[in-house]
Amino acid sequence: TIETVRRLQRTHPTTEFFWIIGADQVARLPQWRDILELAERIPFLVVQRPGWPAPVAPAGLPGLRLVPCPAPLVDLSST
């Protein structure tokens, strides 16, 4: 993820990018590689998931920007 964001920002320096994740993945963000740099570089659009509470930013990730993304609830996962 971080390498993709670095390349996108380098290739398109005037474009604002967002990373889209499901609410079920927010708690796992501290496990992502280079998450502190990623949190500084890009906001996360968070799509609500059936059966998951509204996401709360995990502790220890300063600068993490979670932006709610209104969308129909879909019971599908990237996994």
Buried (B, 14 or more C-beta within 10 A) or exposed (E): EBEEBBEBBEEEEEEEEEBEBBBBBBEEBEEBEBBBEBBEBBBBBBBBBEEBEEBEBBEEBEEBBBEEBEEEEEEEEEE
